[in-house]
Amino acid sequence: MIPLINLKKQHSFLKKKLNSGFNEILLSNNYLNHDSISEFENKFATMHQCKYAALTSSGTTALTLILLSLKIGEKHEVITTPNTFFSTAESIIHTGAKPVFVDIDKNSLNIDVSKIENMITSKTKAIVPVHIYGNPCKLDDIKKICKKYKLFLIEDCAQSHLSSYKNKMTGSFGTASCFSFYPGKNLGALGDAGIICSNQKKLISKIKKLRNHGRKSKYIHNIVGYNFRPDSIQAKFLSIKLNYLNEWTDERIKKANIYKQNFSKISQIKLIEILPNAKHVYHLFVIVLKSKNLRDSLIKFLNNNGVSSLIHYPIPCHKQPALRHYNYKKLPISEKMSTRILSLPLCQYTSDKKIKRVCYLVKKFLNV
Ligand SMILES: *Cc1c(COP(=O)(O)O)cnc(C)c1O
């Protein structure tokens, strides 16, 4: 079977380094506050053109902490996209605020910026664009809207490590940004972790306090916080892997280009539109098929021929059963696209030969 991503290969390549990192933390007697945490925070922030960062227990808690630290909560609304992993909405809801979904653009599958202003009310506090699949949103236009209505811009970069727009890193455009290090992300821990990046020193210090029980010192708590702390061991693993992230990202882009060359002239397949001057880092390689039937039979055909594929995401957030009580209105583009999208195998360790095999099978299936 050709898997969607190959983590085992990544980790066997790094085995020696990861083992020695593990041993260092094992004998450090410092499992939650080792220097590996601040070292990783500094390196990661710099690579994303941000001055400060705070590592957290996950991408979900990272976004939650940003919203909480900006005092977003009950009676507030936060605008985001329905085409995202459920946790974007979950984080908003955990603060007490309501997620307001704006339909997506049919070409990029990112939030449709032209539809945002219509959804702004007196309760709106922030916009959370998600650079879905690693493909940057129209950040300059979103930023203009945020300025005009005095809203916070919070980027969900869980899928967009090292992507950029107009030569500026995603994650550096707004008040703060969150990233995920879920194992399958472009940079993944060996478990859960996430990070917040920002250029605002005060905000990051508040977040660092909130992530650790609102502590001022060991037993003095001057605010009520959370246990959203990172593990020293995950910071160590992430530091080791971060040295390869540039190289890995280039590899992903090269492999995505093989798909793009093969699919560019096929009328039944549409490729995701990338903005001029945007760098897509291909957390996922997603194609759009002409119809649901065609998509669903392609999944079966690939599976029968030893190729995994997945749908990101089969149910737009506003249609999730857990959010039924909000009675969201129909968002026709995201609903339609969720029936036609398909993610094909891609990671830095998928060989070119395997990518070509997938291309061959897709073309064979489509009779082209
Ligand atoms: C993965 C992901 C998250 C959540 O990150 P976790 O580390 O799994 O908590 C949030 N938003 C998006 C878009 C994601 O892909």
The ligand as a MOL file (V3000), in Angstrom:
LIG
                    3D

  0  0  0     0  0            999 V3000
M  V30 BEGIN CTAB
M  V30 COUNTS 15 15 0 0 0
M  V30 BEGIN ATOM
M  V30 1 C -4.2160 19.8190 13.1590 0
M  V30 2 C -5.0120 21.0480 13.1300 0
M  V30 3 C -5.4110 21.7200 14.2950 0
M  V30 4 C -5.2570 21.1240 15.6630 0
M  V30 5 O -3.9880 20.8170 16.0560 0
M  V30 6 P -3.7410 19.6740 17.1700 0
M  V30 7 O -2.2620 19.7930 17.4040 0
M  V30 8 O -4.1310 18.3790 16.5630 0
M  V30 9 O -4.5220 20.0180 18.3780 0
M  V30 10 C -6.0480 22.9360 14.1690 0
M  V30 11 N -6.3160 23.4780 12.9670 0
M  V30 12 C -5.9770 22.8490 11.8250 0
M  V30 13 C -6.2840 23.4980 10.5260 0
M  V30 14 C -5.3360 21.6140 11.8610 0
M  V30 15 O -5.0200 20.9950 10.7230 0
M  V30 END ATOM
M  V30 BEGIN BOND
M  V30 1 1 1 2
M  V30 2 1 2 3
M  V30 3 2 2 14
M  V30 4 1 3 4
M  V30 5 2 3 10
M  V30 6 1 4 5
M  V30 7 1 5 6
M  V30 8 2 6 7
M  V30 9 1 6 8
M  V30 10 1 6 9
M  V30 11 1 10 11
M  V30 12 2 11 12
M  V30 13 1 12 13
M  V30 14 1 12 14
M  V30 15 1 14 15
M  V30 END BOND
M  V30 END CTAB
M  END
